[in-house]
Amino acid sequence: GVGMGMTAPVSITAFPAEDGSLQQKVKVSLRIPSQFQANPPCPSDENIKIEERQGMTIYSTQFGGYAKEVDYVNYAAKLKSALGSEAAYRKDFYFCNGYDPPMKPYGRRNEVWFVKE
């Protein structure tokens, strides 16, 4: 019953298939605003969970525009290629992040994050 508004980024955990495409399961995460973090309101929907994301080191790439699944997949492939075989990172998932409201037409920011192992 508490309105918190939207926060940024909206973070989607993507689970890549062997061919680089994304599996049908995803997890969408929203940041709880600072004033609610110490005592977040209890979700009224059982499908919504409060999770604490631990600190992490990431490898990241940024791009603009209205991001679609194909864009995240393509930029994940570019990041993988740029990192080469030397960088150790989680291969079973990565984060797709959007920072802008849907109605913002220009100067949009999107990122792909790989979590360093």
Backbone as XML, in Angstrom:
<?xml version="1.0"?>
<chain id="A" units="angstrom">
  <residue number="1" name="GLY">
    <atom name="N" x="0.796" y="-1.202" z="0.000"/>
    <atom name="CA" x="0.000" y="0.000" z="0.000"/>
    <atom name="C" x="0.836" y="1.263" z="0.000"/>
  </residue>
  <residue number="2" name="VAL">
    <atom name="N" x="2.153" y="1.147" z="-0.086"/>
    <atom name="CA" x="3.020" y="2.323" z="-0.095"/>
    <atom name="C" x="3.533" y="2.543" z="-1.512"/>
  </residue>
  <residue number="3" name="GLY">
    <atom name="N" x="3.344" y="3.744" z="-2.040"/>
    <atom name="CA" x="3.873" y="4.084" z="-3.361"/>
    <atom name="C" x="5.317" y="4.534" z="-3.237"/>
  </residue>
  <residue number="4" name="MET">
    <atom name="N" x="6.201" y="3.944" z="-4.020"/>
    <atom name="CA" x="7.611" y="4.302" z="-3.951"/>
    <atom name="C" x="8.117" y="4.937" z="-5.235"/>
  </residue>
  <residue number="5" name="GLY">
    <atom name="N" x="7.339" y="4.914" z="-6.291"/>
    <atom name="CA" x="7.804" y="5.448" z="-7.568"/>
    <atom name="C" x="8.842" y="4.531" z="-8.198"/>
  </residue>
  <residue number="6" name="MET">
    <atom name="N" x="9.248" y="4.857" z="-9.405"/>
    <atom name="CA" x="10.250" y="4.058" z="-10.108"/>
    <atom name="C" x="11.653" y="4.492" z="-9.694"/>
  </residue>
  <residue number="7" name="THR">
    <atom name="N" x="12.551" y="3.556" z="-9.694"/>
    <atom name="CA" x="13.948" y="3.827" z="-9.402"/>
    <atom name="C" x="14.801" y="3.348" z="-10.564"/>
  </residue>
  <residue number="8" name="ALA">
    <atom name="N" x="16.032" y="3.747" z="-10.594"/>
    <atom name="CA" x="16.937" y="3.325" z="-11.661"/>
    <atom name="C" x="18.181" y="2.730" z="-11.028"/>
  </residue>
  <residue number="9" name="PRO">
    <atom name="N" x="18.737" y="1.720" z="-11.643"/>
    <atom name="CA" x="18.252" y="1.128" z="-12.881"/>
    <atom name="C" x="17.164" y="0.090" z="-12.626"/>
  </residue>
  <residue number="10" name="VAL">
    <atom name="N" x="16.410" y="-0.198" z="-13.686"/>
    <atom name="CA" x="15.601" y="-1.405" z="-13.712"/>
    <atom name="C" x="16.552" y="-2.472" z="-14.215"/>
  </residue>
  <residue number="11" name="SER">
    <atom name="N" x="16.720" y="-3.515" z="-13.435"/>
    <atom name="CA" x="17.739" y="-4.527" z="-13.715"/>
    <atom name="C" x="17.060" y="-5.859" z="-14.001"/>
  </residue>
  <residue number="12" name="ILE">
    <atom name="N" x="17.353" y="-6.414" z="-15.158"/>
    <atom name="CA" x="16.808" y="-7.719" z="-15.548"/>
    <atom name="C" x="17.947" y="-8.715" z="-15.528"/>
  </residue>
  <residue number="13" name="THR">
    <atom name="N" x="17.774" y="-9.789" z="-14.755"/>
    <atom name="CA" x="18.756" y="-10.874" z="-14.762"/>
    <atom name="C" x="18.417" y="-11.775" z="-15.933"/>
  </residue>
  <residue number="14" name="ALA">
    <atom name="N" x="19.339" y="-11.880" z="-16.876"/>
    <atom name="CA" x="19.145" y="-12.682" z="-18.076"/>
    <atom name="C" x="19.951" y="-13.972" z="-17.943"/>
  </residue>
  <residue number="15" name="PHE">
    <atom name="N" x="19.366" y="-15.051" z="-18.426"/>
    <atom name="CA" x="20.008" y="-16.366" z="-18.369"/>
    <atom name="C" x="20.252" y="-16.829" z="-19.802"/>
  </residue>
  <residue number="16" name="PRO">
    <atom name="N" x="21.507" y="-16.724" z="-20.279"/>
    <atom name="CA" x="21.789" y="-17.057" z="-21.674"/>
    <atom name="C" x="21.747" y="-18.562" z="-21.940"/>
  </residue>
  <residue number="17" name="ALA">
    <atom name="N" x="21.259" y="-18.899" z="-23.121"/>
    <atom name="CA" x="21.293" y="-20.277" z="-23.601"/>
    <atom name="C" x="22.651" y="-20.523" z="-24.249"/>
  </residue>
  <residue number="18" name="GLU">
    <atom name="N" x="22.906" y="-21.753" z="-24.645"/>
    <atom name="CA" x="24.193" y="-22.116" z="-25.254"/>
    <atom name="C" x="24.529" y="-21.266" z="-26.481"/>
  </residue>
  <residue number="19" name="ASP">
    <atom name="N" x="23.502" y="-20.900" z="-27.276"/>
    <atom name="CA" x="23.738" y="-20.137" z="-28.503"/>
    <atom name="C" x="23.800" y="-18.628" z="-28.274"/>
  </residue>
  <residue number="20" name="GLY">
    <atom name="N" x="23.718" y="-18.186" z="-27.000"/>
    <atom name="CA" x="23.785" y="-16.767" z="-26.688"/>
    <atom name="C" x="22.430" y="-16.097" z="-26.569"/>
  </residue>
  <residue number="21" name="SER">
    <atom name="N" x="21.378" y="-16.736" z="-27.105"/>
    <atom name="CA" x="20.034" y="-16.181" z="-26.940"/>
    <atom name="C" x="19.635" y="-16.285" z="-25.467"/>
  </residue>
  <residue number="22" name="LEU">
    <atom name="N" x="18.545" y="-15.649" z="-25.112"/>
    <atom name="CA" x="18.118" y="-15.672" z="-23.720"/>
    <atom name="C" x="17.048" y="-16.714" z="-23.485"/>
  </residue>
  <residue number="23" name="GLN">
    <atom name="N" x="17.160" y="-17.412" z="-22.363"/>
    <atom name="CA" x="16.122" y="-18.349" z="-21.964"/>
    <atom name="C" x="14.871" y="-17.557" z="-21.612"/>
  </residue>
  <residue number="24" name="GLN">
    <atom name="N" x="13.739" y="-18.226" z="-21.550"/>
    <atom name="CA" x="12.482" y="-17.542" z="-21.295"/>
    <atom name="C" x="12.337" y="-17.058" z="-19.864"/>
  </residue>
  <residue number="25" name="LYS">
    <atom name="N" x="13.164" y="-17.545" z="-18.931"/>
    <atom name="CA" x="13.052" y="-17.067" z="-17.557"/>
    <atom name="C" x="13.914" y="-15.825" z="-17.368"/>
  </residue>
  <residue number="26" name="VAL">
    <atom name="N" x="13.354" y="-14.839" z="-16.708"/>
    <atom name="CA" x="14.083" y="-13.620" z="-16.362"/>
    <atom name="C" x="13.669" y="-13.214" z="-14.954"/>
  </residue>
  <residue number="27" name="LYS">
    <atom name="N" x="14.467" y="-12.383" z="-14.349"/>
    <atom name="CA" x="14.145" y="-11.838" z="-13.036"/>
    <atom name="C" x="14.317" y="-10.331" z="-13.129"/>
  </residue>
  <residue number="28" name="VAL">
    <atom name="N" x="13.260" y="-9.591" z="-12.833"/>
    <atom name="CA" x="13.294" y="-8.135" z="-12.878"/>
    <atom name="C" x="13.499" y="-7.617" z="-11.468"/>
  </residue>
  <residue number="29" name="SER">
    <atom name="N" x="14.469" y="-6.711" z="-11.302"/>
    <atom name="CA" x="14.785" y="-6.154" z="-9.982"/>
    <atom name="C" x="14.679" y="-4.639" z="-10.030"/>
  </residue>
  <residue number="30" name="LEU">
    <atom name="N" x="14.086" y="-4.096" z="-8.992"/>
    <atom name="CA" x="13.974" y="-2.653" z="-8.825"/>
    <atom name="C" x="14.647" y="-2.276" z="-7.521"/>
  </residue>
  <residue number="31" name="ARG">
    <atom name="N" x="15.356" y="-1.168" z="-7.528"/>
    <atom name="CA" x="16.025" y="-0.705" z="-6.323"/>
    <atom name="C" x="15.003" y="-0.080" z="-5.388"/>
  </residue>
  <residue number="32" name="ILE">
    <atom name="N" x="15.057" y="-0.456" z="-4.126"/>
    <atom name="CA" x="14.190" y="0.150" z="-3.124"/>
    <atom name="C" x="14.786" y="1.515" z="-2.766"/>
  </residue>
  <residue number="33" name="PRO">
    <atom name="N" x="13.976" y="2.584" z="-2.813"/>
    <atom name="CA" x="14.501" y="3.917" z="-2.484"/>
    <atom name="C" x="15.145" y="3.951" z="-1.098"/>
  </residue>
  <residue number="34" name="SER">
    <atom name="N" x="16.125" y="4.820" z="-0.954"/>
    <atom name="CA" x="16.932" y="4.903" z="0.273"/>
    <atom name="C" x="16.093" y="4.982" z="1.543"/>
  </residue>
  <residue number="35" name="GLN">
    <atom name="N" x="15.025" y="5.794" z="1.535"/>
    <atom name="CA" x="14.246" y="5.977" z="2.759"/>
    <atom name="C" x="13.508" y="4.716" z="3.190"/>
  </residue>
  <residue number="36" name="PHE">
    <atom name="N" x="13.396" y="3.709" z="2.309"/>
    <atom name="CA" x="12.706" y="2.463" z="2.642"/>
    <atom name="C" x="13.653" y="1.295" z="2.872"/>
  </residue>
  <residue number="37" name="GLN">
    <atom name="N" x="14.960" y="1.469" z="2.641"/>
    <atom name="CA" x="15.867" y="0.331" z="2.681"/>
    <atom name="C" x="16.021" y="-0.284" z="4.058"/>
  </residue>
  <residue number="38" name="ALA">
    <atom name="N" x="16.019" y="0.503" z="5.103"/>
    <atom name="CA" x="16.179" y="-0.049" z="6.454"/>
    <atom name="C" x="14.966" y="-0.886" z="6.859"/>
  </residue>
  <residue number="39" name="ASN">
    <atom name="N" x="13.795" y="-0.514" z="6.368"/>
    <atom name="CA" x="12.569" y="-1.211" z="6.732"/>
    <atom name="C" x="11.620" y="-1.216" z="5.530"/>
  </residue>
  <residue number="40" name="PRO">
    <atom name="N" x="11.891" y="-2.045" z="4.522"/>
    <atom name="CA" x="11.061" y="-2.015" z="3.312"/>
    <atom name="C" x="9.642" y="-2.513" z="3.597"/>
  </residue>
  <residue number="41" name="PRO">
    <atom name="N" x="8.645" y="-1.938" z="2.911"/>
    <atom name="CA" x="7.274" y="-2.425" z="3.079"/>
    <atom name="C" x="7.162" y="-3.864" z="2.584"/>
  </residue>
  <residue number="42" name="CYS">
    <atom name="N" x="6.302" y="-4.644" z="3.217"/>
    <atom name="CA" x="6.089" y="-6.039" z="2.808"/>
    <atom name="C" x="5.258" y="-6.069" z="1.534"/>
  </residue>
  <residue number="43" name="PRO">
    <atom name="N" x="5.703" y="-6.808" z="0.533"/>
    <atom name="CA" x="4.918" y="-6.906" z="-0.700"/>
    <atom name="C" x="3.572" y="-7.596" z="-0.435"/>
  </residue>
  <residue number="44" name="SER">
    <atom name="N" x="2.540" y="-7.143" z="-1.122"/>
    <atom name="CA" x="1.228" y="-7.764" z="-0.991"/>
    <atom name="C" x="1.044" y="-8.889" z="-2.011"/>
  </residue>
  <residue number="45" name="ASP">
    <atom name="N" x="1.952" y="-9.013" z="-2.959"/>
    <atom name="CA" x="1.924" y="-10.068" z="-3.972"/>
    <atom name="C" x="3.000" y="-11.091" z="-3.629"/>
  </residue>
  <residue number="46" name="GLU">
    <atom name="N" x="2.630" y="-12.357" z="-3.516"/>
    <atom name="CA" x="3.596" y="-13.396" z="-3.119"/>
    <atom name="C" x="4.684" y="-13.630" z="-4.162"/>
  </residue>
  <residue number="47" name="ASN">
    <atom name="N" x="4.497" y="-13.158" z="-5.388"/>
    <atom name="CA" x="5.525" y="-13.304" z="-6.419"/>
    <atom name="C" x="6.617" y="-12.245" z="-6.316"/>
  </residue>
  <residue number="48" name="ILE">
    <atom name="N" x="6.414" y="-11.251" z="-5.472"/>
    <atom name="CA" x="7.403" y="-10.198" z="-5.274"/>
    <atom name="C" x="8.200" y="-10.506" z="-4.026"/>
  </residue>
  <residue number="49" name="LYS">
    <atom name="N" x="9.507" y="-10.499" z="-4.158"/>
    <atom name="CA" x="10.407" y="-10.823" z="-3.045"/>
    <atom name="C" x="11.341" y="-9.651" z="-2.793"/>
  </residue>
  <residue number="50" name="ILE">
    <atom name="N" x="11.677" y="-9.443" z="-1.529"/>
    <atom name="CA" x="12.691" y="-8.464" z="-1.164"/>
    <atom name="C" x="14.013" y="-9.218" z="-1.060"/>
  </residue>
  <residue number="51" name="GLU">
    <atom name="N" x="15.005" y="-8.798" z="-1.844"/>
    <atom name="CA" x="16.320" y="-9.427" z="-1.812"/>
    <atom name="C" x="17.381" y="-8.351" z="-1.626"/>
  </residue>
  <residue number="52" name="GLU">
    <atom name="N" x="18.419" y="-8.725" z="-0.925"/>
    <atom name="CA" x="19.550" y="-7.818" z="-0.796"/>
    <atom name="C" x="20.622" y="-8.275" z="-1.771"/>
  </residue>
  <residue number="53" name="ARG">
    <atom name="N" x="21.009" y="-7.386" z="-2.672"/>
    <atom name="CA" x="22.050" y="-7.711" z="-3.641"/>
    <atom name="C" x="23.387" y="-7.377" z="-2.998"/>
  </residue>
  <residue number="54" name="GLN">
    <atom name="N" x="24.235" y="-8.366" z="-2.896"/>
    <atom name="CA" x="25.557" y="-8.187" z="-2.301"/>
    <atom name="C" x="26.423" y="-7.328" z="-3.220"/>
  </residue>
  <residue number="55" name="GLY">
    <atom name="N" x="27.449" y="-6.718" z="-2.635"/>
    <atom name="CA" x="28.398" y="-5.955" z="-3.434"/>
    <atom name="C" x="29.052" y="-6.847" z="-4.471"/>
  </residue>
  <residue number="56" name="MET">
    <atom name="N" x="29.381" y="-6.280" z="-5.596"/>
    <atom name="CA" x="29.993" y="-7.066" z="-6.668"/>
    <atom name="C" x="30.882" y="-6.169" z="-7.504"/>
  </residue>
  <residue number="57" name="THR">
    <atom name="N" x="31.808" y="-6.794" z="-8.193"/>
    <atom name="CA" x="32.613" y="-6.116" z="-9.196"/>
    <atom name="C" x="32.084" y="-6.584" z="-10.543"/>
  </residue>
  <residue number="58" name="ILE">
    <atom name="N" x="31.893" y="-5.629" z="-11.441"/>
    <atom name="CA" x="31.305" y="-5.981" z="-12.730"/>
    <atom name="C" x="32.184" y="-5.529" z="-13.890"/>
  </residue>
  <residue number="59" name="TYR">
    <atom name="N" x="31.987" y="-6.200" z="-15.014"/>
    <atom name="CA" x="32.472" y="-5.742" z="-16.305"/>
    <atom name="C" x="31.232" y="-5.195" z="-17.004"/>
  </residue>
  <residue number="60" name="SER">
    <atom name="N" x="31.328" y="-4.018" z="-17.592"/>
    <atom name="CA" x="30.137" y="-3.355" z="-18.106"/>
    <atom name="C" x="30.369" y="-2.742" z="-19.470"/>
  </residue>
  <residue number="61" name="THR">
    <atom name="N" x="29.295" y="-2.675" z="-20.249"/>
    <atom name="CA" x="29.281" y="-1.903" z="-21.483"/>
    <atom name="C" x="27.988" y="-1.107" z="-21.511"/>
  </residue>
  <residue number="62" name="GLN">
    <atom name="N" x="28.033" y="0.050" z="-22.142"/>
    <atom name="CA" x="26.897" y="0.969" z="-22.159"/>
    <atom name="C" x="26.486" y="1.239" z="-23.602"/>
  </residue>
  <residue number="63" name="PHE">
    <atom name="N" x="25.181" y="1.438" z="-23.824"/>
    <atom name="CA" x="24.681" y="1.804" z="-25.145"/>
    <atom name="C" x="23.395" y="2.603" z="-24.992"/>
  </residue>
  <residue number="64" name="GLY">
    <atom name="N" x="22.990" y="3.287" z="-26.045"/>
    <atom name="CA" x="21.813" y="4.146" z="-26.008"/>
    <atom name="C" x="20.626" y="3.549" z="-26.735"/>
  </residue>
  <residue number="65" name="GLY">
    <atom name="N" x="19.571" y="4.330" z="-26.827"/>
    <atom name="CA" x="18.367" y="3.943" z="-27.554"/>
    <atom name="C" x="17.377" y="3.170" z="-26.695"/>
  </residue>
  <residue number="66" name="TYR">
    <atom name="N" x="16.268" y="2.815" z="-27.330"/>
    <atom name="CA" x="15.269" y="1.963" z="-26.683"/>
    <atom name="C" x="15.753" y="0.525" z="-26.802"/>
  </residue>
  <residue number="67" name="ALA">
    <atom name="N" x="16.212" y="-0.055" z="-25.720"/>
    <atom name="CA" x="16.837" y="-1.386" z="-25.753"/>
    <atom name="C" x="15.787" y="-2.486" z="-25.867"/>
  </residue>
  <residue number="68" name="LYS">
    <atom name="N" x="16.060" y="-3.399" z="-26.757"/>
    <atom name="CA" x="15.250" y="-4.607" z="-26.921"/>
    <atom name="C" x="16.120" y="-5.803" z="-26.543"/>
  </residue>
  <residue number="69" name="GLU">
    <atom name="N" x="15.508" y="-6.969" z="-26.462"/>
    <atom name="CA" x="16.258" y="-8.176" z="-26.103"/>
    <atom name="C" x="17.446" y="-8.370" z="-27.036"/>
  </residue>
  <residue number="70" name="VAL">
    <atom name="N" x="17.245" y="-8.194" z="-28.326"/>
    <atom name="CA" x="18.326" y="-8.402" z="-29.291"/>
    <atom name="C" x="19.495" y="-7.447" z="-29.024"/>
  </residue>
  <residue number="71" name="ASP">
    <atom name="N" x="19.206" y="-6.233" z="-28.562"/>
    <atom name="CA" x="20.276" y="-5.284" z="-28.250"/>
    <atom name="C" x="21.106" y="-5.777" z="-27.071"/>
  </residue>
  <residue number="72" name="TYR">
    <atom name="N" x="20.427" y="-6.231" z="-26.014"/>
    <atom name="CA" x="21.157" y="-6.757" z="-24.858"/>
    <atom name="C" x="21.992" y="-7.974" z="-25.244"/>
  </residue>
  <residue number="73" name="VAL">
    <atom name="N" x="21.432" y="-8.858" z="-26.052"/>
    <atom name="CA" x="22.172" y="-10.051" z="-26.492"/>
    <atom name="C" x="23.399" y="-9.630" z="-27.308"/>
  </residue>
  <residue number="74" name="ASN">
    <atom name="N" x="23.226" y="-8.678" z="-28.225"/>
    <atom name="CA" x="24.346" y="-8.226" z="-29.062"/>
    <atom name="C" x="25.434" y="-7.538" z="-28.237"/>
  </residue>
  <residue number="75" name="TYR">
    <atom name="N" x="25.042" y="-6.695" z="-27.299"/>
    <atom name="CA" x="26.050" y="-6.013" z="-26.473"/>
    <atom name="C" x="26.714" y="-6.973" z="-25.489"/>
  </residue>
  <residue number="76" name="ALA">
    <atom name="N" x="25.989" y="-7.978" z="-25.034"/>
    <atom name="CA" x="26.613" y="-9.011" z="-24.196"/>
    <atom name="C" x="27.673" y="-9.756" z="-25.005"/>
  </residue>
  <residue number="77" name="ALA">
    <atom name="N" x="27.382" y="-10.048" z="-26.270"/>
    <atom name="CA" x="28.352" y="-10.725" z="-27.134"/>
    <atom name="C" x="29.580" y="-9.841" z="-27.366"/>
  </residue>
  <residue number="78" name="LYS">
    <atom name="N" x="29.359" y="-8.541" z="-27.549"/>
    <atom name="CA" x="30.482" y="-7.614" z="-27.738"/>
    <atom name="C" x="31.337" y="-7.527" z="-26.474"/>
  </residue>
  <residue number="79" name="LEU">
    <atom name="N" x="30.687" y="-7.492" z="-25.312"/>
    <atom name="CA" x="31.430" y="-7.434" z="-24.059"/>
    <atom name="C" x="32.226" y="-8.719" z="-23.861"/>
  </residue>
  <residue number="80" name="LYS">
    <atom name="N" x="31.615" y="-9.850" z="-24.151"/>
    <atom name="CA" x="32.302" y="-11.140" z="-24.045"/>
    <atom name="C" x="33.531" y="-11.156" z="-24.951"/>
  </residue>
  <residue number="81" name="SER">
    <atom name="N" x="33.385" y="-10.672" z="-26.163"/>
    <atom name="CA" x="34.495" y="-10.627" z="-27.109"/>
    <atom name="C" x="35.601" y="-9.687" z="-26.618"/>
  </residue>
  <residue number="82" name="ALA">
    <atom name="N" x="35.222" y="-8.528" z="-26.088"/>
    <atom name="CA" x="36.208" y="-7.563" z="-25.593"/>
    <atom name="C" x="36.985" y="-8.115" z="-24.401"/>
  </residue>
  <residue number="83" name="LEU">
    <atom name="N" x="36.317" y="-8.900" z="-23.554"/>
    <atom name="CA" x="36.985" y="-9.464" z="-22.375"/>
    <atom name="C" x="37.920" y="-10.617" z="-22.737"/>
  </residue>
  <residue number="84" name="GLY">
    <atom name="N" x="37.616" y="-11.309" z="-23.826"/>
    <atom name="CA" x="38.443" y="-12.444" z="-24.235"/>
    <atom name="C" x="38.366" y="-13.581" z="-23.246"/>
  </residue>
  <residue number="85" name="SER">
    <atom name="N" x="39.367" y="-14.429" z="-23.279"/>
    <atom name="CA" x="39.348" y="-15.625" z="-22.430"/>
    <atom name="C" x="40.040" y="-15.420" z="-21.082"/>
  </residue>
  <residue number="86" name="GLU">
    <atom name="N" x="40.669" y="-14.275" z="-20.884"/>
    <atom name="CA" x="41.427" y="-14.043" z="-19.650"/>
    <atom name="C" x="40.555" y="-13.638" z="-18.459"/>
  </residue>
  <residue number="87" name="ALA">
    <atom name="N" x="39.456" y="-12.940" z="-18.720"/>
    <atom name="CA" x="38.615" y="-12.420" z="-17.636"/>
    <atom name="C" x="37.720" y="-13.535" z="-17.077"/>
  </residue>
  <residue number="88" name="ALA">
    <atom name="N" x="37.662" y="-13.616" z="-15.748"/>
    <atom name="CA" x="36.804" y="-14.612" z="-15.086"/>
    <atom name="C" x="35.524" y="-13.912" z="-14.638"/>
  </residue>
  <residue number="89" name="TYR">
    <atom name="N" x="34.398" y="-14.371" z="-15.189"/>
    <atom name="CA" x="33.099" y="-13.804" z="-14.827"/>
    <atom name="C" x="32.040" y="-14.891" z="-14.915"/>
  </residue>
  <residue number="90" name="ARG">
    <atom name="N" x="30.900" y="-14.635" z="-14.266"/>
    <atom name="CA" x="29.802" y="-15.598" z="-14.253"/>
    <atom name="C" x="29.256" y="-15.760" z="-15.667"/>
  </residue>
  <residue number="91" name="LYS">
    <atom name="N" x="29.124" y="-16.986" z="-16.120"/>
    <atom name="CA" x="28.619" y="-17.257" z="-17.469"/>
    <atom name="C" x="27.149" y="-17.676" z="-17.454"/>
  </residue>
  <residue number="92" name="ASP">
    <atom name="N" x="26.601" y="-17.989" z="-16.273"/>
    <atom name="CA" x="25.245" y="-18.511" z="-16.197"/>
    <atom name="C" x="24.166" y="-17.422" z="-16.175"/>
  </residue>
  <residue number="93" name="PHE">
    <atom name="N" x="24.561" y="-16.162" z="-15.977"/>
    <atom name="CA" x="23.612" y="-15.052" z="-16.016"/>
    <atom name="C" x="24.377" y="-13.757" z="-16.246"/>
  </residue>
  <residue number="94" name="TYR">
    <atom name="N" x="23.656" y="-12.730" z="-16.642"/>
    <atom name="CA" x="24.186" y="-11.375" z="-16.664"/>
    <atom name="C" x="23.024" y="-10.410" z="-16.450"/>
  </residue>
  <residue number="95" name="PHE">
    <atom name="N" x="23.359" y="-9.141" z="-16.183"/>
    <atom name="CA" x="22.340" y="-8.139" z="-15.902"/>
    <atom name="C" x="22.152" y="-7.218" z="-17.099"/>
  </residue>
  <residue number="96" name="CYS">
    <atom name="N" x="20.897" y="-6.948" z="-17.428"/>
    <atom name="CA" x="20.516" y="-5.977" z="-18.441"/>
    <atom name="C" x="19.864" y="-4.815" z="-17.701"/>
  </residue>
  <residue number="97" name="ASN">
    <atom name="N" x="20.439" y="-3.626" z="-17.803"/>
    <atom name="CA" x="19.990" y="-2.494" z="-17.003"/>
    <atom name="C" x="19.531" y="-1.331" z="-17.869"/>
  </residue>
  <residue number="98" name="GLY">
    <atom name="N" x="18.385" y="-0.765" z="-17.496"/>
    <atom name="CA" x="17.860" y="0.429" z="-18.147"/>
    <atom name="C" x="17.697" y="1.526" z="-17.109"/>
  </residue>
  <residue number="99" name="TYR">
    <atom name="N" x="18.056" y="2.738" z="-17.465"/>
    <atom name="CA" x="18.079" y="3.848" z="-16.513"/>
    <atom name="C" x="17.013" y="4.910" z="-16.752"/>
  </residue>
  <residue number="100" name="ASP">
    <atom name="N" x="16.248" y="4.806" z="-17.820"/>
    <atom name="CA" x="15.378" y="5.917" z="-18.198"/>
    <atom name="C" x="13.901" y="5.541" z="-18.212"/>
  </residue>
  <residue number="101" name="PRO">
    <atom name="N" x="13.029" y="6.547" z="-17.968"/>
    <atom name="CA" x="11.594" y="6.287" z="-18.069"/>
    <atom name="C" x="11.212" y="6.025" z="-19.523"/>
  </residue>
  <residue number="102" name="PRO">
    <atom name="N" x="10.137" y="5.294" z="-19.744"/>
    <atom name="CA" x="9.746" y="4.926" z="-21.113"/>
    <atom name="C" x="9.521" y="6.119" z="-22.044"/>
  </residue>
  <residue number="103" name="MET">
    <atom name="N" x="9.113" y="7.253" z="-21.508"/>
    <atom name="CA" x="8.785" y="8.391" z="-22.362"/>
    <atom name="C" x="9.992" y="9.269" z="-22.719"/>
  </residue>
  <residue number="104" name="LYS">
    <atom name="N" x="11.175" y="8.926" z="-22.244"/>
    <atom name="CA" x="12.363" y="9.723" z="-22.586"/>
    <atom name="C" x="12.848" y="9.310" z="-23.981"/>
  </residue>
  <residue number="105" name="PRO">
    <atom name="N" x="12.757" y="10.212" z="-24.962"/>
    <atom name="CA" x="13.079" y="9.804" z="-26.334"/>
    <atom name="C" x="14.561" y="9.837" z="-26.690"/>
  </residue>
  <residue number="106" name="TYR">
    <atom name="N" x="15.345" y="10.708" z="-26.029"/>
    <atom name="CA" x="16.744" y="10.886" z="-26.421"/>
    <atom name="C" x="17.660" y="10.726" z="-25.217"/>
  </residue>
  <residue number="107" name="GLY">
    <atom name="N" x="18.923" y="10.392" z="-25.489"/>
    <atom name="CA" x="19.915" y="10.313" z="-24.430"/>
    <atom name="C" x="19.678" y="9.162" z="-23.468"/>
  </residue>
  <residue number="108" name="ARG">
    <atom name="N" x="19.126" y="8.080" z="-23.965"/>
    <atom name="CA" x="18.818" y="6.930" z="-23.119"/>
    <atom name="C" x="20.099" y="6.166" z="-22.772"/>
  </residue>
  <residue number="109" name="ARG">
    <atom name="N" x="20.109" y="5.545" z="-21.597"/>
    <atom name="CA" x="21.277" y="4.796" z="-21.124"/>
    <atom name="C" x="20.866" y="3.373" z="-20.761"/>
  </residue>
  <residue number="110" name="ASN">
    <atom name="N" x="21.579" y="2.422" z="-21.329"/>
    <atom name="CA" x="21.390" y="0.999" z="-21.047"/>
    <atom name="C" x="22.767" y="0.403" z="-20.813"/>
  </residue>
  <residue number="111" name="GLU">
    <atom name="N" x="22.820" y="-0.651" z="-20.011"/>
    <atom name="CA" x="24.099" y="-1.314" z="-19.736"/>
    <atom name="C" x="23.903" y="-2.826" z="-19.662"/>
  </residue>
  <residue number="112" name="VAL">
    <atom name="N" x="24.955" y="-3.541" z="-20.009"/>
    <atom name="CA" x="25.059" y="-4.974" z="-19.756"/>
    <atom name="C" x="26.169" y="-5.149" z="-18.743"/>
  </residue>
  <residue number="113" name="TRP">
    <atom name="N" x="25.886" y="-5.940" z="-17.693"/>
    <atom name="CA" x="26.872" y="-6.213" z="-16.660"/>
    <atom name="C" x="27.187" y="-7.705" z="-16.584"/>
  </residue>
  <residue number="114" name="PHE">
    <atom name="N" x="28.456" y="-8.044" z="-16.590"/>
    <atom name="CA" x="28.918" y="-9.390" z="-16.247"/>
    <atom name="C" x="29.524" y="-9.309" z="-14.848"/>
  </residue>
  <residue number="115" name="VAL">
    <atom name="N" x="29.202" y="-10.243" z="-13.994"/>
    <atom name="CA" x="29.701" y="-10.243" z="-12.617"/>
    <atom name="C" x="31.044" y="-10.963" z="-12.564"/>
  </residue>
  <residue number="116" name="LYS">
    <atom name="N" x="32.063" y="-10.252" z="-12.096"/>
    <atom name="CA" x="33.399" y="-10.823" z="-11.974"/>
    <atom name="C" x="33.402" y="-11.928" z="-10.926"/>
  </residue>
  <residue number="117" name="GLU">
    <atom name="N" x="34.111" y="-13.024" z="-11.234"/>
    <atom name="CA" x="34.228" y="-14.124" z="-10.275"/>
    <atom name="C" x="35.384" y="-13.876" z="-9.342"/>
  </residue>
</chain>
